[in-house]
Amino acid sequence: MSAYSFTPPVNQLISLLCYDELLHHLLKNRFFKYGLPFVVLMVAGSFGLREFAHLRYQFRKSQLLTPGEAEKLGIKMKRSNQVTLESEYEKIREIDLDNWTNIRGPRPWES
């Protein structure tokens, strides 16, 4: 037998082969208790995040409704020349922002 080879005693090998003791030994190990769940969470989280990002970009590419399709669905759209920035500015400018009163809305439990 050389001085560099290590052979564990047979009693230790038999005790480690018992599943209960092996599981107990692994659960006491800090890596299996804290490190492995963290690594699994990071890897699984990256795959989950990839799926959510894929959904985001998949639905962003969807086409907008054309005016003809919108009419078929019952949606009334204004023409693009009907609504302009200047017309909306005029509507806002006509509103009197200095004379107003704060009206408290009824709460569900006050009815």
C-alpha positions in Angstrom: 0.0 0.0 0.0 1.5 3.4 -1.0 1.6 6.3 1.4 -0.5 8.5 -0.9 -3.6 6.3 -1.3 -6.4 6.7 1.1 -9.0 4.0 1.7 -11.7 4.9 4.2 -12.7 2.4 6.7 -15.4 -0.1 5.7 -17.7 1.1 8.5 -17.8 4.6 7.1 -18.6 3.4 3.6 -21.5 1.2 4.8 -22.9 4.1 6.9 -22.8 6.5 4.0 -24.6 4.0 1.8 -27.6 4.2 4.1 -30.0 6.7 2.4 -31.3 8.2 5.6 -27.8 9.1 6.9 -26.7 10.3 3.4 -29.7 12.6 3.2 -29.1 13.8 6.7 -25.5 14.4 5.9 -26.4 16.4 2.7 -29.0 18.5 4.5 -26.4 19.5 7.1 -24.1 20.6 4.3 -24.3 24.4 3.9 -24.0 24.3 0.1 -27.0 22.0 -0.2 -29.0 23.9 2.3 -28.3 27.5 1.0 -26.2 27.5 -2.1 -28.0 24.9 -4.3 -31.5 26.5 -3.8 -30.0 29.9 -4.6 -28.3 28.7 -7.8 -31.5 26.9 -8.9 -33.6 30.0 -8.2 -31.2 32.1 -10.3 -31.1 29.7 -13.3 -34.9 29.1 -13.2 -35.5 32.9 -12.8 -33.5 33.7 -15.9 -35.5 31.2 -17.9 -38.7 32.6 -16.6 -37.6 36.2 -17.3 -36.7 35.2 -20.8 -40.2 33.8 -21.4 -41.9 37.0 -20.0 -39.6 39.2 -22.2 -40.5 37.0 -25.2 -44.2 37.5 -24.6 -43.6 41.2 -24.3 -41.9 41.5 -27.7 -44.2 39.0 -29.3 -47.3 41.1 -28.6 -45.5 44.4 -29.4 -45.1 43.2 -33.0 -48.9 42.8 -33.4 -50.5 44.9 -36.1 -52.7 47.8 -35.3 -56.4 47.9 -36.4 -57.1 49.5 -39.7 -60.1 51.9 -39.8 -62.1 49.4 -41.9 -61.5 46.6 -39.3 -62.3 49.0 -36.4 -65.7 49.8 -38.0 -66.5 46.1 -38.4 -65.8 45.7 -34.7 -68.0 48.7 -33.8 -65.2 51.1 -32.8 -65.7 54.7 -33.9 -62.4 56.3 -34.8 -61.8 59.9 -35.6 -59.9 60.8 -38.7 -56.3 61.8 -38.3 -56.9 65.3 -39.7 -59.9 65.8 -37.3 -57.7 65.7 -34.2 -54.7 67.9 -34.1 -52.4 69.2 -31.4 -53.7 72.7 -31.9 -57.3 71.7 -31.5 -56.6 69.8 -28.3 -54.6 72.8 -27.0 -57.6 75.1 -27.7 -59.9 72.8 -25.7 -57.5 72.8 -22.7 -57.1 76.6 -22.9 -60.8 77.1 -22.7 -61.0 75.3 -19.3 -61.0 77.6 -16.3 -58.4 76.2 -14.0 -58.5 79.0 -11.4 -62.1 78.7 -10.3 -62.8 75.2 -9.1 -64.1 73.4 -6.0 -63.0 70.2 -4.5 -66.0 67.8 -4.4 -65.6 64.8 -2.2 -67.0 61.7 -3.7 -69.2 59.3 -1.6 -67.4 56.4 0.0 -68.9 52.9 -0.2 -69.6 52.8 3.6 -71.3 56.2 3.6 -74.2 55.3 1.3 
